[in-house]
Amino acid sequence: MQEQVRTIDIILNILEIMRDKVPRSIKFPFLSRLELWFYQSFRQSTFLFNGRQYYYFYHVYNQTWRNERAMEIPIIWHAIQDHLKSYPNAKILEVGNVMAHYFPHYVLEYQKKSSWDIVDKYERPREYNVKIINEDIVQFNPNKKYSFIFSISTLEHIGFQEHLYGGEPIFEPDKILKAFDNMVNLLDEHGTMIVTVPIGENPYLDKMLAGSRLKFTETYAMMKIGRNQWQSVSFEEAINTKKKNTKIVIIGILRKKRQRR
């Protein structure tokens, strides 16, 4: 078994080298799909988060087998489905357009039958005419509340790296707090919010997390181990880790119904 794992790792290393050397026209989609097939067929297929087993999410878009999307997408997807079991046709708000890249038909159909608003200041609709609201989440003020709000690796860019997505090169670290407060305000009285953010991308956000300035009711952490495999670690270990080049993602959850207790 160990020999098989080493052989697969060698093959994947060769594919990575080829990806860096060959022209883009050949790289996509051939090498990406070949690499995707190897991950789907031979790599570890599941991980544990908060006592629950999830399947890694492998997709050609953004090559999720290479990054945290492999772990973030299934956690958020199941959180949405669990919420819908209790609140069918719940009003959903997504901050930062992510899910439509992977589940465009589902998002579009949900937008037709209920409310799945996507607020993304810079991204334009590309997938199957999914509707995107090009507003700043800090100023976003619809005439409704949401039962479920989520954001996947987006808050770390607010007020810090917006120029990378077509915005002005602004520097406003506390804008994250304004965005977070507005998201909480947009939750209805029984609402749930779940947010994922990477550690190490925005030093100001890291300090906010360490100082508990983002008032989640539950906070978890996932650490990358090996070749894009993930394991749960304590929030304290995640915040205080001194390991270089260690990829860590924080998963924060806020449940309004629990706050009232």
Order of alpha helices (4+ residues) and beta strands (2+ residues): alpha-alpha-beta-beta-alpha-beta-alpha-alpha-beta-beta-alpha-beta-alpha-beta-beta-alpha-beta-alpha
